[in-house]
Amino acid sequence: MSQWVLSGLKAGIKTSRYPRHREDAPGVTPGLPRARALGSPLSEEDLRLIDRCPTGALMRQGERIGVDPRRCVHCFRCAVEGLNAMPWEPSYEWAAATGSGSGSLGHPFSRSVNIRVVDAGDCGACLHEVKQLANPYYNLHRLGFFFTPTPRQADILVVVGPGADQMRSALEKTLAAMPTPRVVIAVGTCALSGGVFGPSFTCSDGVGSIVPVDIEVPGNPPPPLAILHALLLATGRARSAAWRPGSNGLAEEPLAGDAERNP
Amino acid sequence: MTLTASIPEQWSTRLETLEFRHGVGYEVECRPDALRELCNWIADTLGYAFAGLIVEQAAHEWELRYLFHATELPGWVHVIVRAGRAYGRLPSISDLIHAADWPEREAEDLFGLIFEGHPRLGDFVLHDDVWQEGVAPMRKEFDALARAIARAPNTNWRPDRIVHAPGAFGMPVGPVYSGAAESAHFLLETVGEDVIRALPRFFYKYRAVEKIAEGRRAEDALLLAERINGLTAFAHGLACAQALEAIGGLEPPPRGATLRVFLAELERLRHHVGAIQEICESTALAVAAAEAGVLEEELLRLSGALTGHRYLFGLSACGGLARDLPDAELAATVVRARAILERLESLEHRLVRTSSFLDRLEEVGLVTEEEARAFSLVGPIARASGLVRDLRKAQPYCGYAAFRFDVPMEAEGDGYARLRVLFAEARQSLSLMTQALDRLPEGPVRVPEAQERSTAMPQKAGAALGWTEAPLGAALHWVRIDERGMIVRYRIIPPSFVNWHAFYLAAEAFAFQDFPIILATFGLSVSENDR
């Protein structure tokens, strides 16, 4: 057994320095398209670009092509279009408070927070990125977060997947079993808008129609750092991203603000 | 032995048609009364393996397609049988070919077909506590987008208890369980320590991918294909793209095909490292789990840096790849992947010398070769039970025939054998990536027609089967499109649907505390099973 102790020590520290420092290792995020001005005069190409988005995440907003991060599935169809491609921003601080619920657990919970994860029809990728938080590279324990197998001890409910009907009752029961105060985080495009799956006869247009969502994390899947940002936001240790969840009216500069550090 | 030469005399009157089509294999159409005998003969005498069932609704009839494939011979056998719409009854073949058990239950639930002689129909995909009996969502007349369907479910539904010995009790696991696990339910029945029955219940995550695909543009089927199992997205996207290419008669250019091999093997390597991580974690060997986790995250980052997406979403395209990847970065990826593999081998070296770890895996979760054959298992699980099935060898695609690689095989069928297969396949994947890089030609990655119209698909009606050996095993995608390029039918037969069927074999007769370990050594996806 001693070999494990030795090899563990030899491996050294891999953990990201986020949130104190920016993480910019390559491949930590798929990025999102950034809103940009329409060509002037208005080009055919720009309109076709909007039309090519399979989930309606691109839209015309006055003189701009707006981006709804709640719908983007990273299909890259708007990024490989040649000269008029949408610019991609390798950001990850995407979590935003919906403003409907409490939104934050407040100070007493900021260093010991238990998380219950429920899969409501996820393809496996979002769930996997949630699990990656326990990976040495992200190590959520250092920030006082822990996964718990029971809703009775949970402060945060993380929901992935679009909200499949046959998971509805399990999801409702899990939330009902959680003590208050509590925060519900919807993780991933499917959980926010149904993604490529919903709405349909057996699937919601996001988990917001089943449980009240306090924080939304876009991404398909959101990278671990985006989910970590949501957890920090839930405990009042990070600032919400600039886009407005729950509406199609996007903020002026959606998804800017990664460079700012939070207190 | 060709099928045409060996087809018995006595059936000539009962077969409607028998033809061989290049690139497809045999299509045999028979009358319903000959179905059982014919399927049994193909499986039993000729030794073909049952691969899946495809149900299609034509104007006035049902068309059922039973797929078989051989381990050695290339090509598929499609046994086609038709039944009148009004009648909708067919003989069940599941008592002869056990692997057809779940496909028949699924077709009964979703299409409302009746398989006469099947012992257990109902409450499979559509749960009785959510839906009333008699709903058949896969029928064309059923509206996929109507949210408000009046439901009268059976609220008194309880799981079936099978064990009724004195002191017997059931231990329900799921659908929400463990730290972060996919939603599935297992009812473990016991009289004490050992699990006597392990009855699974799936489809909590049923999103009706096959149904909602209908009427969408063919290229949007790729989005769904990538998202039926996010962890093996590229393999599923590739299978779907190959089906579309077969319909349109498109051949991806050499660079596109070679890059497909590269990416598919990168995905397999990453997937297997993740599966190894889960096994280490299930045995509570924390340092090994952390080390494997580090390697997995590095492979995810490597994929992300190379392609833009950590899970390779958005790369599959009909006619090749959605975008080209620079040679220099591909070479750098191989160098880094080799360094990761070396560390993985060091981990393996220590794991196989850790007796407390091996004790949890050896002779636990057994699946014999005979069972694997009866359930027609696929992928690493079949190969760990001595059943060598690999579509890259048996039905080569993407030019795999020109690559040198072994298909690792173990005979024991226990958890340790499955772990060894994962390690051996990871090595083969790196070798394949290296070979792909060495022979990577210049040129476009996508057929020019498809490139120009970028959204366009073959504007030609038809249906075809696409297949890949996904990290979890054979992934089959059957696509039918109309002349406008819209999906008429999209049938997905994922490896997990086939392999979960046999999971209870491994879980039964072992102790409770082995259950999570057996679950991890199977390493299957619930999402692609539920679809």
Chai-1 contact restraints between the chains, C-beta under 6 A:
chainA,res_idxA,chainB,res_idxB,connection_type,confidence,min_distance_angstrom,max_distance_angstrom,comment,restraint_id
A,Q3,B,R350,contact,1.0,0.0,6.0,A-B,restraint_1
A,W4,B,V287,contact,1.0,0.0,6.0,A-B,restraint_2
A,G8,B,V287,contact,1.0,0.0,6.0,A-B,restraint_3
A,K14,B,V294,contact,1.0,0.0,6.0,A-B,restraint_4
A,P26,B,A305,contact,1.0,0.0,6.0,A-B,restraint_5
A,G27,B,R301,contact,1.0,0.0,6.0,A-B,restraint_6
A,G27,B,G304,contact,1.0,0.0,6.0,A-B,restraint_7
A,G27,B,A305,contact,1.0,0.0,6.0,A-B,restraint_8
A,P30,B,H309,contact,1.0,0.0,6.0,A-B,restraint_9
A,P54,B,D220,contact,1.0,0.0,6.0,A-B,restraint_10
A,P54,B,L223,contact,1.0,0.0,6.0,A-B,restraint_11
A,H74,B,H309,contact,1.0,0.0,6.0,A-B,restraint_12
A,H74,B,F313,contact,1.0,0.0,6.0,A-B,restraint_13
A,H74,B,G314,contact,1.0,0.0,6.0,A-B,restraint_14
A,C75,B,G314,contact,1.0,0.0,6.0,A-B,restraint_15
A,F76,B,G314,contact,1.0,0.0,6.0,A-B,restraint_16
A,V80,B,R323,contact,1.0,0.0,6.0,A-B,restraint_17
A,V117,B,A180,contact,1.0,0.0,6.0,A-B,restraint_18
A,V118,B,V176,contact,1.0,0.0,6.0,A-B,restraint_19
A,D119,B,E182,contact,1.0,0.0,6.0,A-B,restraint_20
A,D119,B,S183,contact,1.0,0.0,6.0,A-B,restraint_21
A,G121,B,K205,contact,1.0,0.0,6.0,A-B,restraint_22
A,G121,B,R207,contact,1.0,0.0,6.0,A-B,restraint_23
A,C123,B,R227,contact,1.0,0.0,6.0,A-B,restraint_24
A,C123,B,G230,contact,1.0,0.0,6.0,A-B,restraint_25
A,C123,B,S527,contact,1.0,0.0,6.0,A-B,restraint_26
A,G124,B,N229,contact,1.0,0.0,6.0,A-B,restraint_27
A,G124,B,G230,contact,1.0,0.0,6.0,A-B,restraint_28
A,G124,B,L231,contact,1.0,0.0,6.0,A-B,restraint_29
A,G124,B,S525,contact,1.0,0.0,6.0,A-B,restraint_30
A,G124,B,S527,contact,1.0,0.0,6.0,A-B,restraint_31
A,A125,B,G230,contact,1.0,0.0,6.0,A-B,restraint_32
A,A125,B,Y311,contact,1.0,0.0,6.0,A-B,restraint_33
A,V130,B,A180,contact,1.0,0.0,6.0,A-B,restraint_34
A,K131,B,A180,contact,1.0,0.0,6.0,A-B,restraint_35
A,N135,B,G293,contact,1.0,0.0,6.0,A-B,restraint_36
A,N135,B,E297,contact,1.0,0.0,6.0,A-B,restraint_37
A,P136,B,A290,contact,1.0,0.0,6.0,A-B,restraint_38
A,P136,B,V294,contact,1.0,0.0,6.0,A-B,restraint_39
A,Y137,B,E297,contact,1.0,0.0,6.0,A-B,restraint_40
A,F147,B,G179,contact,1.0,0.0,6.0,A-B,restraint_41
A,F147,B,A180,contact,1.0,0.0,6.0,A-B,restraint_42
A,P149,B,S178,contact,1.0,0.0,6.0,A-B,restraint_43
A,P149,B,G179,contact,1.0,0.0,6.0,A-B,restraint_44
A,A164,B,K205,contact,1.0,0.0,6.0,A-B,restraint_45
A,A164,B,Y206,contact,1.0,0.0,6.0,A-B,restraint_46
A,A164,B,R207,contact,1.0,0.0,6.0,A-B,restraint_47
A,Q166,B,H127,contact,1.0,0.0,6.0,A-B,restraint_48
A,Q166,B,V130,contact,1.0,0.0,6.0,A-B,restraint_49
A,Q166,B,Y204,contact,1.0,0.0,6.0,A-B,restraint_50
A,Q166,B,Y206,contact,1.0,0.0,6.0,A-B,restraint_51
A,M167,B,S183,contact,1.0,0.0,6.0,A-B,restraint_52
A,M167,B,Y204,contact,1.0,0.0,6.0,A-B,restraint_53
A,A170,B,P175,contact,1.0,0.0,6.0,A-B,restraint_54
A,A170,B,V176,contact,1.0,0.0,6.0,A-B,restraint_55
A,T174,B,V176,contact,1.0,0.0,6.0,A-B,restraint_56
A,V196,B,L223,contact,1.0,0.0,6.0,A-B,restraint_57
A,V196,B,L224,contact,1.0,0.0,6.0,A-B,restraint_58
A,V196,B,R227,contact,1.0,0.0,6.0,A-B,restraint_59
A,F197,B,R207,contact,1.0,0.0,6.0,A-B,restraint_60
A,P199,B,R147,contact,1.0,0.0,6.0,A-B,restraint_61
A,S200,B,A144,contact,1.0,0.0,6.0,A-B,restraint_62
A,S200,B,L145,contact,1.0,0.0,6.0,A-B,restraint_63
A,S200,B,A208,contact,1.0,0.0,6.0,A-B,restraint_64
A,S200,B,I212,contact,1.0,0.0,6.0,A-B,restraint_65
A,F201,B,A144,contact,1.0,0.0,6.0,A-B,restraint_66
A,F201,B,A146,contact,1.0,0.0,6.0,A-B,restraint_67
A,F201,B,I149,contact,1.0,0.0,6.0,A-B,restraint_68
A,T202,B,Y206,contact,1.0,0.0,6.0,A-B,restraint_69
A,T202,B,A208,contact,1.0,0.0,6.0,A-B,restraint_70
A,C203,B,R207,contact,1.0,0.0,6.0,A-B,restraint_71
